[in-house]
Amino acid sequence: MTVGFHRVFVANRGEVAARIARTCDRLGVTPVFGVSEADASAPWVQGREVVRLGPARAAQSYLDLERVVQAAVQARCSALHPGWGFLAENVRFAALCEQHGVTFVGPPVSAMQLMGKKTPAKRAMGLAGLSLIPGSDGILADADDAERVAREVGYPVLLKAESGGGGRGMRIARSESEIRAAFEDASAEALACFADDRVYLEKLIEKGRHVEVQLLADRYGNVVHLGERDCSVQRNHQKLIEESPAPGLSPDELARTLAAAVRACQQIGYVGAGTMEFLLDEGGTLRFMEMNTRLQVEHCVSEARSGLDLVELQLQAAAGQPLRVTQDDVRLDGHAIECRINAEDPEQGWKPSPGVLTRFDLPAQVPGAVRVDTHVEAGYEVPPFYDSLLCKVIAKGPDRDAACDTLIDALSRMKVEGVATTIPMHLAILADADFRAHRYDTRAIPGWEA
């Protein structure tokens, strides 16, 4: 099936850009890459159409809205895929694309606006039947308001930025003596990071598990889910390992949440790929946190279980085509697990490790068992300007233990020299008894104390 686009501007870099291009190539669509000066000769753009956006600094290249849209127009691209990160959830950018006749591969601006602000999003999701985390009914007026709400829901509580993400603009208060300072600190960081100092308050769920639901929708009201993923192994709210299905979930609670998530997408007029994120509390209830109105890094896990290409489905939805699958068509098979290999040294406080990859040997790709998504090769110099991801390794097996064992084998076959990587940490996690028995939550990294 064609997607209706002949040329798609890829407004991203690295593994993201390589991933989008792989689907474009298969569909006969020409990907055009916007790159910074630092990426102009990178492996993933060799032999490709390239438009130089500006200097290495992202603010002057990948994050320059007008420059990116202008490049897409000049390159005669009828659509733009933002990937994830950078401008993928920027409402103004999506609107700018549409104003210049470039189809933004993502949801409508109205849906992005609604889900981009945390308190309106929570209200909309609550109306659709999703369980919410107890907290303030909207933005906190001031520190006095924060103190009042905290007394009502009970300590500990979490102050969160209304326009936040990535763990920024968040502060914990465990008692009334801490609430005012937490409010002021969260507001200040929110203003510095997001130019919006508004914060709200939620009850802190300390032993929670992070679970997310993958959704796909077209403009005709058809919505399907591709099941759930567990992303509880994290560091500073950044995911390290993702897997599906999520271990230890009640089938009834999962079915209720999946149905409500689909209903919520229909009610807000969502189109394209999106992910709803939930916190699984100690009582076994999945409570809505937020929705990411884009594709996720870990979408490969859902692709491995469903056999579907999410980028292809995104392009089709953006082109106005109806979903080619119904919920009855979705078959989720086996267990899939992914780890992100970064150029960082977890034994040295996660110190970034830019430099030249003098060796980069990957495990063999095995259809249905091992998948490696990467954008680099031996000789590549990891720049200090961007995310340090080198590759993602995804393993699939008939059950969780088999998938973990396959992933351990694949990582053990990797040989990376020239930079430090997170491979040793991932091997330790995957072999850890508590991880294998899914006795962990978002507070600590199982099997790793460095």
C-alpha positions in Angstrom: 0.0 0.0 0.0 1.3 3.4 -0.9 1.3 6.3 1.6 0.5 9.2 -0.8 3.8 11.0 -0.2 6.8 11.0 -2.6 9.2 13.0 -0.5 9.3 13.2 3.3 11.5 15.6 5.2 13.2 13.9 8.2 13.5 16.6 10.9 15.7 14.6 13.2 19.1 12.9 13.4 20.9 9.7 14.3 19.1 6.5 15.0 15.7 8.3 14.7 16.5 9.5 11.2 17.8 6.1 10.2 14.7 4.4 11.5 12.3 6.7 9.6 14.4 6.3 6.4 14.3 2.5 6.5 10.5 2.5 6.2 10.6 5.3 3.6 13.0 3.2 1.5 10.8 0.1 1.7 7.8 2.2 0.6 9.5 3.9 -2.3 9.4 7.3 -0.6 12.4 9.6 -0.8 13.6 10.7 2.6 15.3 14.1 2.7 17.5 14.7 5.8 17.9 18.0 7.6 21.3 18.0 9.3 23.5 20.2 11.3 27.1 20.9 10.3 28.2 18.3 12.8 26.1 15.6 11.1 26.7 16.6 7.4 29.0 13.6 6.7 27.5 11.1 9.2 27.0 7.5 8.2 23.2 7.7 8.0 23.2 10.4 5.4 25.8 9.0 3.1 24.3 8.9 -0.5 21.2 10.7 0.7 19.5 14.0 -0.1 20.6 16.4 2.6 19.8 20.0 3.6 22.1 21.7 6.0 20.2 23.4 8.7 22.9 25.3 10.6 25.7 24.9 13.2 26.2 21.9 15.5 24.3 23.4 18.4 20.7 22.0 18.2 19.2 25.4 19.0 20.7 26.7 15.7 19.8 23.7 13.6 17.4 21.0 14.7 15.4 23.2 17.1 15.1 26.2 14.7 11.4 26.0 13.7 11.5 28.4 10.8 14.7 27.1 9.4 13.5 23.4 9.5 10.2 24.2 7.8 11.9 26.4 5.2 14.3 23.5 4.4 11.3 21.1 4.0 9.6 23.5 1.6 12.7 24.2 -0.5 13.4 20.4 -0.7 9.9 20.0 -2.2 8.7 17.7 0.5 5.0 17.3 1.0 5.3 15.8 4.5 7.6 16.1 7.4 8.4 13.4 10.0 9.6 14.8 13.3 10.6 11.5 14.9 10.9 11.8 18.7 12.7 14.4 20.7 13.6 17.8 19.3 10.4 19.4 17.8 8.2 16.3 17.8 5.8 17.7 20.4 6.1 21.3 19.6 2.6 22.7 18.8 3.9 25.8 17.1 6.1 23.7 14.8 3.3 21.5 13.8 1.1 24.5 13.0 3.9 26.1 11.0 4.3 23.0 8.9 0.6 23.0 8.0 0.7 26.7 7.3 3.4 26.2 4.7 1.6 23.2 3.0 3.8 20.5 4.6 1.9 17.7 6.2 3.1 17.1 9.8 3.3 13.4 10.5 1.7 13.5 13.9 -1.6 14.3 15.5 -3.8 17.4 14.9 -2.6 20.6 16.6 -5.7 20.6 18.7 -4.9 17.2 20.2 -1.2 18.2 20.7 -2.4 21.3 22.6 -4.7 19.4 24.8 -2.3 16.6 25.7 0.7 19.0 26.0 -0.7 20.6 29.1 -0.9 18.2 32.0 -4.0 19.3 33.8 -6.4 19.6 30.8 -5.0 16.2 29.6 -5.8 14.6 33.0 -9.4 16.0 32.9 -10.0 14.6 29.4 -8.6 11.2 30.3 -10.6 11.0 33.5 -13.8 11.7 31.5 -12.9 8.8 29.2 -12.7 6.5 32.2 -9.0 6.3 33.0 -7.9 6.2 36.6 -6.0 9.3 37.7 -3.4 10.0 40.4 -5.0 12.0 43.3 -3.9 15.6 43.4 -4.8 19.2 42.6 -7.7 20.0 40.3 -5.6 22.1 38.0 -2.8 24.6 38.4 -1.7 25.6 41.9 -2.3 29.3 42.6 0.6 29.6 45.0 2.5 27.9 47.9 -0.5 28.3 50.2 -2.6 26.4 47.7 0.1 23.7 47.4 0.1 23.3 51.2 -3.7 23.0 51.3 -3.9 20.3 48.6 -1.0 18.4 50.1 -2.8 18.2 53.4 -5.9 16.8 51.5 -4.1 14.1 49.5 -1.6 13.3 52.2 2.2 13.3 52.1 4.5 12.5 50.3 3.5 14.6 47.3 5.1 15.5 44.0 5.1 19.0 42.4 5.2 18.8 38.6 5.6 21.4 35.8 2.5 21.9 33.8 4.5 22.1 30.6 7.2 19.6 31.8 8.8 16.5 30.6 11.9 14.4 31.0 11.9 14.8 34.8 12.4 18.6 34.8 10.3 20.8 37.0 9.6 18.1 39.5 10.1 18.2 43.3 9.1 15.9 46.2 7.8 17.1 49.5 7.5 14.5 52.3 6.2 16.8 55.0 4.6 20.2 55.5 8.0 21.7 56.3 9.1 20.9 52.8 6.1 21.9 50.7 6.9 25.6 50.2 10.5 25.1 49.1 9.4 22.3 46.8 6.8 24.6 45.2 9.3 27.4 44.7 12.0 25.1 43.3 9.6 23.3 40.9 8.2 26.6 39.7 11.7 28.1 39.1 13.0 25.1 37.2 9.7 24.9 35.1 10.2 28.6 34.1 13.9 28.0 33.2 13.2 24.8 31.2 9.8 25.4 29.7 9.2 29.2 29.9 6.1 28.3 32.0 6.3 28.4 35.8 2.9 26.8 36.5 2.9 23.6 38.5 0.4 21.2 39.9 0.5 18.6 42.6 0.0 14.8 42.7 0.2 12.2 45.4 3.6 10.6 45.2 3.4 6.9 44.4 6.7 5.6 45.7 6.7 2.0 44.7 5.1 2.4 41.3 5.8 0.6 38.0 5.9 2.6 34.8 3.5 1.1 32.2 2.6 2.6 28.8 0.1 1.8 26.1 0.9 2.1 22.3 -2.0 3.6 20.3 -2.7 4.2 16.6 -5.5 6.2 15.1 -6.7 7.5 11.8 -8.8 10.6 11.0 -12.0 8.6 10.7 -12.3 7.6 14.4 -10.7 4.2 14.1 -8.3 3.5 17.0 -6.3 0.4 17.9 -3.9 -0.4 20.7 -0.8 -2.6 20.4 -0.8 -3.6 24.0 1.4 -2.3 26.8 5.0 -1.9 27.7 6.8 -1.8 31.0 9.5 0.9 31.3 10.1 0.8 35.0 13.9 0.4 34.9 14.9 4.1 34.8 17.6 6.5 35.8 16.4 10.1 36.6 13.1 9.4 34.8 15.0 8.3 31.7 14.1 4.8 30.5 16.8 2.2 30.3 15.0 -1.1 29.5 11.5 -1.5 28.0 9.6 -4.7 27.5 6.2 -6.1 26.5 4.0 -7.6 27.9 4.4 -5.8 31.3 5.0 -8.4 34.0 2.7 -8.7 36.9 -0.4 -6.9 35.6 -3.9 -7.9 36.4 -5.6 -9.0 33.1 -8.8 -7.3 34.2 -7.1 -4.0 35.0 -5.1 -4.1 31.8 -8.2 -4.8 29.7 -10.1 -1.9 31.4 -7.3 0.5 30.8 -6.7 -0.5 27.2 -10.4 0.0 26.4 -10.5 3.4 28.1 -7.3 4.5 26.3 -8.8 3.7 22.9 -12.0 5.5 23.9 -10.0 8.6 25.1 -8.2 8.8 21.7 -11.5 8.7 19.9 -13.0 11.4 22.1 -10.1 13.9 21.6 -9.9 13.3 17.8 -6.4 11.8 18.0 -4.6 10.8 14.7 -1.4 8.9 14.3 0.8 7.1 16.8 0.7 8.1 20.5 1.6 6.6 23.8 -0.3 6.9 27.1 1.9 6.6 30.2 0.6 5.1 33.5 1.9 4.5 37.0 0.9 1.1 38.4 0.3 1.7 42.1 0.8 -0.9 44.9 -2.9 -1.7 44.8 -2.6 -2.8 41.1 -4.4 0.2 39.6 -3.0 1.8 36.4 -3.2 5.6 36.9 -2.8 7.9 34.0 0.2 10.2 34.0 0.5 11.8 30.5 0.4 11.2 26.8 3.3 11.5 24.4 1.9 12.7 21.1 4.6 11.1 19.0 6.4 7.8 18.4 8.5 6.6 21.3 12.1 5.4 21.3 10.8 2.0 22.5 8.2 1.5 19.7 10.4 -1.3 18.4 9.2 -3.5 21.3 5.6 -3.2 20.1 6.6 -3.8 16.5 8.4 -7.0 17.5 5.3 -8.4 19.1 2.7 -7.2 16.6 4.7 -7.5 13.3 3.5 -4.0 12.3 5.6 -1.1 11.1 4.5 1.9 13.2 6.3 4.5 11.0 4.4 3.1 7.9 1.1 3.4 9.8 2.0 6.9 10.9 2.6 7.9 7.3 -0.6 6.4 6.1 -2.6 8.1 8.9 -1.0 11.5 8.0 -1.9 10.9 4.3 -5.5 10.6 5.3 -5.7 6.8 4.7 -7.8 4.7 7.1 -6.0 2.2 9.4 -5.4 -1.0 7.6 -5.8 -3.0 10.8 -8.7 -3.4 13.2 -8.3 -4.4 16.9 -9.2 -8.0 15.9 -6.4 -8.0 13.4 -3.7 -7.2 16.0 -1.9 -10.3 17.2 0.6 -9.8 20.0 3.0 -12.7 20.1 5.7 -13.7 22.6 7.8 -11.4 24.8 10.0 -8.6 23.5 12.6 -6.6 25.4 14.8 -3.6 24.4 17.8 -1.9 25.9 19.4 1.4 24.9 23.2 1.4 24.5 24.6 4.8 25.2 28.1 6.2 25.0 28.2 6.8 28.8 30.1 5.3 31.7 27.7 4.2 34.4 30.6 3.3 36.7 31.8 7.0 36.6 28.5 8.7 37.5 27.1 8.3 34.0 29.8 10.5 32.5 29.3 11.1 28.8 31.9 9.4 26.6 32.1 11.2 23.3 34.9 10.1 21.0 35.8 7.9 18.0 34.4 4.4 17.7 37.5 2.4 16.9 35.5 -0.8 16.9 31.8 -1.3 16.6 30.8 -5.0 16.1 27.1 -5.7 16.4 25.4 -9.1 17.0 23.8 -10.6 13.9 20.2 -9.6 13.2 17.9 -12.6 13.5 14.4 -12.2 12.2 11.9 -12.8 15.0 14.7 -13.0 17.6 17.3 -10.1 17.5 16.9 -6.7 16.0 19.5 -3.9 16.2 18.7 -0.3 15.3 21.7 1.9 14.9 23.0 4.9 12.9 26.8 4.5 13.6 29.7 2.4 12.4 33.4 1.9 13.3 35.2 5.2 12.7 32.3 7.4 13.6 33.0 10.1 16.1 30.3 10.4 18.7 29.7 14.2 19.0 29.2 15.9 22.4 26.3 18.0 21.2 23.4 15.4 21.2 22.0 12.4 22.9 24.6 9.7 23.2 22.6 6.7 22.0 24.7 4.3 19.9 22.1 1.6 19.2 19.0 -0.2 20.5 19.1 -4.0 20.8 15.7 -5.7 20.8 15.2 -9.4 21.6 12.1 -11.6 21.3 11.3 -15.0 22.7 8.3 -17.2 23.5 8.4 -16.0 27.1 10.2 -13.4 29.3 13.1 -15.6 30.4 13.8 -16.7 26.8 13.8 -13.0 25.6 16.1 -12.0 28.4 18.5 -14.8 27.6 18.5 -13.9 23.9 19.2 -10.3 24.8 22.1 -11.3 27.1 23.6 -13.4 24.3 23.3 -10.5 21.8 24.9 -8.0 24.1 27.7 -10.4 25.0 28.5 -10.5 21.3 28.8 -6.7 20.9 32.4 -5.4 20.8 32.6 -1.6 21.2 36.0 0.2 21.6 37.0 3.8 21.8 34.1 5.0 24.1 32.6 3.7 27.3 29.1 2.2 27.0 26.2 1.0 29.1 26.5 -2.6 28.0 28.0 -3.9 31.3 25.1 -2.3 33.2 22.5 -3.9 31.0 24.1 -7.3 31.3 24.0 -6.9 35.1 20.4 -5.9 35.1 19.3 -8.8 32.8 21.1 -11.3 35.0 19.8 -9.9 38.3 17.5 -12.2 40.3 15.1 -9.4 41.3 14.8 -8.2 37.7 14.1 -11.8 36.5 11.4 -12.2 39.1 10.1 -8.6 38.4 10.7 -7.5 42.0 11.5 -3.9 41.2 10.0 -0.4 40.6 11.0 3.0 39.3 13.1 3.9 42.4 16.2 1.9 41.7 18.1 0.0 38.9 17.9 -3.7 39.7 21.4 -5.3 39.8 23.2 -2.0 39.5 24.4 0.2 42.4 27.1 2.3 40.8 
